[in-house]
Each structure stands twice: as structure tokens, then as C-alpha cells.
């Protein structure tokens, strides 16, 4: 099992910087997701900045989330 999200910061270029419970920090690019389904709303930069850690992963106010394993494995 991969570590879970401790904190998250939204960046201007539709990436998020994530700190995991094990102390690692990675950057995850949300750009490939922005044209699909519930993620389209994230194109609004004001809304995108509202990301928060939630139950070991990340979430936005309207329920968009990303699997914490995806964040950890695909983060750079």
C-alpha cells in the first residue's frame, strides 16, 4: 500500500504538489484529466485552487478526487 496524502497545494499550471505521510513530496499533473467528465470543472483556476487533503487522498468541493495510489505512482 502506498502512502497517503498529508497535504496538497494547487499550482498555477494545473499541477498539484503533494506531501505524503512518509515525507515524500511529488508533483502531479492534472492537465490530462481536465477535458473529461467531472474534472472539466477544474479548468476554473479559482475552483482548482480549492483542493484539500481528504481521507488519504485529495478532493475538491464538488467531490472530484483522484486515487491516492495514482497520485503517488504517477507523481514526479
N, CA, C and O atoms as CSV, one atom per row, in Angstrom:
chain,resi,resn,atom,element,x,y,z
A,1,UNK,N,N,0.845,-1.182,0.000
A,1,UNK,CA,C,0.000,0.000,0.000
A,1,UNK,C,C,0.888,1.244,0.000
A,1,UNK,O,O,1.834,1.348,0.781
A,2,UNK,N,N,0.572,2.166,-0.874
A,2,UNK,CA,C,1.338,3.399,-0.981
A,2,UNK,C,C,0.934,4.378,0.118
A,2,UNK,O,O,-0.167,4.285,0.661
A,3,UNK,N,N,1.827,5.322,0.447
A,3,UNK,CA,C,1.492,6.308,1.481
A,3,UNK,C,C,0.337,7.197,1.058
A,3,UNK,O,O,0.076,7.376,-0.131
A,4,UNK,N,N,-0.332,7.735,2.017
A,4,UNK,CA,C,-1.488,8.592,1.785
A,4,UNK,C,C,-1.100,10.065,1.846
A,4,UNK,O,O,-0.043,10.419,2.368
A,5,UNK,N,N,-1.962,10.913,1.310
A,5,UNK,CA,C,-1.715,12.352,1.208
A,5,UNK,C,C,-1.808,13.011,2.580
A,5,UNK,O,O,-2.761,12.797,3.330
A,6,UNK,N,N,-0.799,13.813,2.884
A,6,UNK,CA,C,-0.781,14.600,4.121
A,6,UNK,C,C,-1.197,16.045,3.838
A,6,UNK,O,O,-1.983,16.626,4.584
A,7,UNK,N,N,-0.658,16.626,2.744
A,7,UNK,CA,C,-1.011,17.994,2.371
A,7,UNK,C,C,-0.923,18.153,0.856
A,7,UNK,O,O,-0.269,17.371,0.167
A,8,UNK,N,N,-1.600,19.191,0.358
A,8,UNK,CA,C,-1.624,19.440,-1.085
A,8,UNK,C,C,-1.688,20.938,-1.346
A,8,UNK,O,O,-2.333,21.687,-0.612
A,9,UNK,N,N,-1.001,21.361,-2.416
A,9,UNK,CA,C,-1.009,22.759,-2.850
A,9,UNK,C,C,-1.279,22.770,-4.354
A,9,UNK,O,O,-0.621,22.060,-5.115
A,10,UNK,N,N,-2.253,23.583,-4.779
A,10,UNK,CA,C,-2.543,23.746,-6.202
A,10,UNK,C,C,-1.572,24.755,-6.800
A,10,UNK,O,O,-1.326,25.810,-6.215
A,11,UNK,N,N,-1.023,24.431,-7.960
A,11,UNK,CA,C,-0.108,25.320,-8.674
A,11,UNK,C,C,-0.821,25.935,-9.868
A,11,UNK,O,O,-1.830,25.404,-10.331
A,12,UNK,N,N,-0.303,27.051,-10.370
A,12,UNK,CA,C,-0.936,27.785,-11.467
A,12,UNK,C,C,-1.047,26.993,-12.767
A,12,UNK,O,O,-1.939,27.265,-13.570
A,13,UNK,N,N,-0.174,26.032,-12.991
A,13,UNK,CA,C,-0.132,25.300,-14.260
A,13,UNK,C,C,-0.936,24.000,-14.223
A,13,UNK,O,O,-0.637,23.068,-14.970
A,14,UNK,N,N,-1.935,23.931,-13.377
A,14,UNK,CA,C,-2.790,22.752,-13.208
A,14,UNK,C,C,-2.024,21.520,-12.730
A,14,UNK,O,O,-2.380,20.385,-13.049
A,15,UNK,N,N,-0.983,21.766,-11.970
A,15,UNK,CA,C,-0.326,20.684,-11.252
A,15,UNK,C,C,-0.632,20.878,-9.776
A,15,UNK,O,O,-1.018,21.964,-9.342
A,16,UNK,N,N,-0.455,19.821,-9.025
A,16,UNK,CA,C,-0.606,19.900,-7.578
A,16,UNK,C,C,0.649,19.329,-6.939
A,16,UNK,O,O,1.191,18.322,-7.396
A,17,UNK,N,N,1.099,19.973,-5.892
A,17,UNK,CA,C,2.249,19.498,-5.134
A,17,UNK,C,C,1.712,18.806,-3.896
A,17,UNK,O,O,0.983,19.395,-3.097
A,18,UNK,N,N,2.086,17.551,-3.754
A,18,UNK,CA,C,1.537,16.701,-2.703
A,18,UNK,C,C,2.645,16.252,-1.764
A,18,UNK,O,O,3.703,15.803,-2.207
A,19,UNK,N,N,2.401,16.374,-0.484
A,19,UNK,CA,C,3.275,15.783,0.520
A,19,UNK,C,C,2.548,14.578,1.083
A,19,UNK,O,O,1.394,14.660,1.505
A,20,UNK,N,N,3.253,13.457,1.078
A,20,UNK,CA,C,2.679,12.199,1.558
A,20,UNK,C,C,3.084,11.957,3.013
A,20,UNK,O,O,4.010,12.586,3.527
A,21,UNK,N,N,2.383,11.048,3.656
A,21,UNK,CA,C,2.632,10.748,5.070
A,21,UNK,C,C,4.048,10.260,5.340
A,21,UNK,O,O,4.536,10.379,6.464
A,22,UNK,N,N,4.715,9.710,4.326
A,22,UNK,CA,C,6.092,9.239,4.513
A,22,UNK,C,C,7.123,10.355,4.321
A,22,UNK,O,O,8.326,10.104,4.379
A,23,UNK,N,N,6.652,11.593,4.090
A,23,UNK,CA,C,7.546,12.735,3.939
A,23,UNK,C,C,7.926,13.055,2.507
A,23,UNK,O,O,8.502,14.112,2.251
A,24,UNK,N,N,7.623,12.177,1.569
A,24,UNK,CA,C,7.938,12.442,0.165
A,24,UNK,C,C,7.019,13.526,-0.382
A,24,UNK,O,O,5.857,13.632,0.008
A,25,UNK,N,N,7.567,14.332,-1.298
A,25,UNK,CA,C,6.789,15.351,-1.990
A,25,UNK,C,C,6.864,15.064,-3.479
A,25,UNK,O,O,7.941,14.816,-4.021
A,26,UNK,N,N,5.709,15.100,-4.139
A,26,UNK,CA,C,5.646,14.856,-5.575
A,26,UNK,C,C,4.717,15.871,-6.213
A,26,UNK,O,O,3.857,16.452,-5.553
A,27,UNK,N,N,4.907,16.073,-7.514
A,27,UNK,CA,C,4.036,16.941,-8.292
A,27,UNK,C,C,3.227,16.067,-9.245
A,27,UNK,O,O,3.775,15.212,-9.940
A,28,UNK,N,N,1.925,16.296,-9.264
A,28,UNK,CA,C,1.020,15.527,-10.117
A,28,UNK,C,C,0.354,16.486,-11.099
A,28,UNK,O,O,-0.187,17.518,-10.702
A,29,UNK,N,N,0.400,16.138,-12.377
A,29,UNK,CA,C,-0.160,16.972,-13.437
A,29,UNK,C,C,-1.619,16.589,-13.686
A,29,UNK,O,O,-1.912,15.466,-14.097
A,30,UNK,N,N,-2.524,17.525,-13.435
A,30,UNK,CA,C,-3.956,17.276,-13.658
A,30,UNK,C,C,-4.385,17.605,-15.088
A,30,UNK,O,O,-5.519,17.308,-15.463
A,31,UNK,N,N,-3.516,18.204,-15.889
A,31,UNK,CA,C,-3.872,18.634,-17.241
A,31,UNK,C,C,-4.533,17.538,-18.077
A,31,UNK,O,O,-5.534,17.825,-18.734
A,32,UNK,N,N,-4.034,16.302,-18.092
A,32,UNK,CA,C,-4.664,15.277,-18.927
A,32,UNK,C,C,-6.105,14.941,-18.529
A,32,UNK,O,O,-6.830,14.335,-19.318
A,33,UNK,N,N,-6.519,15.313,-17.353
A,33,UNK,CA,C,-7.854,14.985,-16.856
A,33,UNK,C,C,-8.890,16.081,-17.114
A,33,UNK,O,O,-10.089,15.831,-16.995
A,34,UNK,N,N,-8.449,17.273,-17.461
A,34,UNK,CA,C,-9.322,18.445,-17.481
A,34,UNK,C,C,-10.405,18.454,-18.555
A,34,UNK,O,O,-11.317,19.278,-18.486
A,35,UNK,N,N,-10.337,17.576,-19.532
A,35,UNK,CA,C,-11.343,17.524,-20.585
A,35,UNK,C,C,-12.320,16.365,-20.410
A,35,UNK,O,O,-13.065,16.037,-21.334
A,36,UNK,N,N,-12.322,15.741,-19.228
A,36,UNK,CA,C,-13.130,14.547,-19.026
A,36,UNK,C,C,-14.057,14.654,-17.822
A,36,UNK,O,O,-13.636,15.005,-16.720
A,37,UNK,N,N,-15.318,14.346,-18.059
A,37,UNK,CA,C,-16.307,14.177,-17.004
A,37,UNK,C,C,-16.289,15.235,-15.916
A,37,UNK,O,O,-16.291,16.435,-16.189
A,38,UNK,N,N,-16.273,14.764,-14.680
A,38,UNK,CA,C,-16.357,15.664,-13.525
A,38,UNK,C,C,-15.147,16.583,-13.393
A,38,UNK,O,O,-15.206,17.587,-12.683
A,39,UNK,N,N,-14.061,16.251,-14.065
A,39,UNK,CA,C,-12.845,17.054,-13.936
A,39,UNK,C,C,-12.881,18.339,-14.768
A,39,UNK,O,O,-12.046,19.219,-14.555
A,40,UNK,N,N,-13.820,18.473,-15.707
A,40,UNK,CA,C,-13.919,19.678,-16.538
A,40,UNK,C,C,-14.034,20.927,-15.668
A,40,UNK,O,O,-13.492,21.978,-16.011
A,41,UNK,N,N,-14.730,20.813,-14.560
A,41,UNK,CA,C,-14.921,21.950,-13.653
A,41,UNK,C,C,-13.587,22.484,-13.102
A,41,UNK,O,O,-13.502,23.642,-12.694
A,42,UNK,N,N,-12.559,21.643,-13.092
A,42,UNK,CA,C,-11.259,22.048,-12.553
A,42,UNK,C,C,-10.533,23.052,-13.448
A,42,UNK,O,O,-9.533,23.638,-13.035
A,43,UNK,N,N,-11.030,23.255,-14.673
A,43,UNK,CA,C,-10.429,24.259,-15.557
A,43,UNK,C,C,-10.551,25.663,-14.972
A,43,UNK,O,O,-9.743,26.539,-15.282
A,44,UNK,N,N,-11.547,25.876,-14.138
A,44,UNK,CA,C,-11.704,27.160,-13.442
A,44,UNK,C,C,-10.607,27.222,-12.379
A,44,UNK,O,O,-10.649,26.486,-11.393
A,45,UNK,N,N,-9.636,28.093,-12.581
A,45,UNK,CA,C,-8.473,28.126,-11.675
A,45,UNK,C,C,-8.853,28.444,-10.234
A,45,UNK,O,O,-8.219,27.943,-9.306
A,46,UNK,N,N,-9.874,29.268,-10.035
A,46,UNK,CA,C,-10.312,29.545,-8.669
A,46,UNK,C,C,-10.837,28.277,-8.002
A,46,UNK,O,O,-10.577,28.034,-6.824
A,47,UNK,N,N,-11.564,27.488,-8.749
A,47,UNK,CA,C,-12.071,26.224,-8.214
A,47,UNK,C,C,-10.919,25.228,-8.020
A,47,UNK,O,O,-10.855,24.535,-7.005
A,48,UNK,N,N,-10.017,25.164,-8.995
A,48,UNK,CA,C,-8.877,24.242,-8.921
A,48,UNK,C,C,-8.080,24.454,-7.632
A,48,UNK,O,O,-7.615,23.495,-7.016
A,49,UNK,N,N,-7.928,25.718,-7.232
A,49,UNK,CA,C,-7.155,26.043,-6.027
A,49,UNK,C,C,-7.815,25.568,-4.733
A,49,UNK,O,O,-7.186,25.607,-3.676
A,50,UNK,N,N,-9.051,25.128,-4.795
A,50,UNK,CA,C,-9.777,24.705,-3.609
A,50,UNK,C,C,-9.496,23.251,-3.205
A,50,UNK,O,O,-10.164,22.726,-2.314
A,51,UNK,N,N,-8.545,22.609,-3.829
A,51,UNK,CA,C,-8.203,21.228,-3.499
A,51,UNK,C,C,-7.747,21.125,-2.043
A,51,UNK,O,O,-7.058,22.007,-1.531
A,52,UNK,N,N,-8.135,20.054,-1.399
A,52,UNK,CA,C,-7.778,19.800,0.006
A,52,UNK,C,C,-7.456,18.319,0.182
A,52,UNK,O,O,-7.932,17.484,-0.588
A,53,UNK,N,N,-6.657,17.992,1.182
A,53,UNK,CA,C,-6.492,16.579,1.521
A,53,UNK,C,C,-7.816,16.049,2.080
A,53,UNK,O,O,-8.519,16.759,2.798
A,54,UNK,N,N,-8.148,14.815,1.751
A,54,UNK,CA,C,-9.402,14.228,2.230
A,54,UNK,C,C,-9.266,12.716,2.297
A,54,UNK,O,O,-9.106,12.051,1.274
A,55,UNK,N,N,-9.329,12.189,3.489
A,55,UNK,CA,C,-9.308,10.736,3.726
A,55,UNK,C,C,-8.164,10.028,2.986
A,55,UNK,O,O,-8.369,8.979,2.374
A,56,UNK,N,N,-6.969,10.604,3.048
A,56,UNK,CA,C,-5.793,9.978,2.456
A,56,UNK,C,C,-5.539,10.309,1.007
A,56,UNK,O,O,-4.535,9.879,0.440
A,57,UNK,N,N,-6.436,11.071,0.390
A,57,UNK,CA,C,-6.247,11.475,-0.994
A,57,UNK,C,C,-6.507,12.977,-1.094
A,57,UNK,O,O,-6.336,13.700,-0.112
A,58,UNK,N,N,-6.918,13.453,-2.273
A,58,UNK,CA,C,-7.266,14.855,-2.461
A,58,UNK,C,C,-8.709,14.937,-2.925
A,58,UNK,O,O,-9.250,13.979,-3.477
A,59,UNK,N,N,-9.328,16.085,-2.698
A,59,UNK,CA,C,-10.710,16.263,-3.116
A,59,UNK,C,C,-11.001,17.745,-3.322
A,59,UNK,O,O,-10.385,18.612,-2.703
A,60,UNK,N,N,-11.961,18.012,-4.214
A,60,UNK,CA,C,-12.477,19.357,-4.426
A,60,UNK,C,C,-13.898,19.417,-3.868
A,60,UNK,O,O,-14.500,18.375,-3.606
A,61,UNK,N,N,-14.442,20.621,-3.682
A,61,UNK,CA,C,-15.745,20.768,-3.029
A,61,UNK,C,C,-16.905,19.977,-3.649
A,61,UNK,O,O,-17.819,19.570,-2.933
A,62,UNK,N,N,-16.880,19.757,-4.957
A,62,UNK,CA,C,-17.986,19.044,-5.597
A,62,UNK,C,C,-17.701,17.554,-5.742
A,62,UNK,O,O,-18.380,16.862,-6.501
A,63,UNK,N,N,-16.707,17.060,-5.022
A,63,UNK,CA,C,-16.465,15.620,-4.944
A,63,UNK,C,C,-15.454,15.033,-5.904
A,63,UNK,O,O,-15.223,13.824,-5.876
A,64,UNK,N,N,-14.841,15.842,-6.755
A,64,UNK,CA,C,-13.800,15.295,-7.623
A,64,UNK,C,C,-12.648,14.810,-6.741
A,64,UNK,O,O,-12.261,15.478,-5.783
A,65,UNK,N,N,-12.115,13.649,-7.078
A,65,UNK,CA,C,-10.961,13.124,-6.343
A,65,UNK,C,C,-10.116,12.258,-7.263
A,65,UNK,O,O,-10.530,11.907,-8.367
A,66,UNK,N,N,-8.929,11.923,-6.788
A,66,UNK,CA,C,-8.004,11.079,-7.530
A,66,UNK,C,C,-7.501,10.021,-6.559
A,66,UNK,O,O,-7.199,10.321,-5.403
A,67,UNK,N,N,-7.412,8.794,-7.027
A,67,UNK,CA,C,-6.930,7.694,-6.192
A,67,UNK,C,C,-5.547,8.037,-5.634
A,67,UNK,O,O,-4.673,8.475,-6.382
A,68,UNK,N,N,-5.341,7.843,-4.335
A,68,UNK,CA,C,-4.035,8.171,-3.757
A,68,UNK,C,C,-2.895,7.339,-4.355
A,68,UNK,O,O,-1.760,7.811,-4.426
A,69,UNK,N,N,-3.182,6.123,-4.779
A,69,UNK,CA,C,-2.144,5.306,-5.436
A,69,UNK,C,C,-1.721,5.925,-6.755
A,69,UNK,O,O,-0.536,5.922,-7.089
A,70,UNK,N,N,-2.677,6.456,-7.510
A,70,UNK,CA,C,-2.368,7.131,-8.776
A,70,UNK,C,C,-1.507,8.355,-8.512
A,70,UNK,O,O,-0.524,8.585,-9.217
A,71,UNK,N,N,-1.863,9.142,-7.505
A,71,UNK,CA,C,-1.081,10.326,-7.170
A,71,UNK,C,C,0.362,9.966,-6.838
A,71,UNK,O,O,1.292,10.647,-7.269
A,72,UNK,N,N,0.547,8.896,-6.072
A,72,UNK,CA,C,1.877,8.503,-5.630
A,72,UNK,C,C,2.691,7.876,-6.783
A,72,UNK,O,O,3.859,8.215,-6.977
A,73,UNK,N,N,2.081,6.987,-7.521
A,73,UNK,CA,C,2.810,6.266,-8.576
A,73,UNK,C,C,3.129,7.167,-9.768
A,73,UNK,O,O,4.226,7.097,-10.323
A,74,UNK,N,N,2.172,8.014,-10.164
A,74,UNK,CA,C,2.373,8.849,-11.341
A,74,UNK,C,C,2.946,10.217,-11.026
A,74,UNK,O,O,3.322,10.947,-11.943
A,75,UNK,N,N,3.021,10.584,-9.752
A,75,UNK,CA,C,3.626,11.861,-9.382
A,75,UNK,C,C,5.108,11.860,-9.654
A,75,UNK,O,O,5.763,10.819,-9.591
A,76,UNK,N,N,5.631,13.021,-9.955
A,76,UNK,CA,C,7.072,13.153,-10.267
A,76,UNK,C,C,7.791,13.860,-9.148
A,76,UNK,O,O,9.002,14.065,-9.225
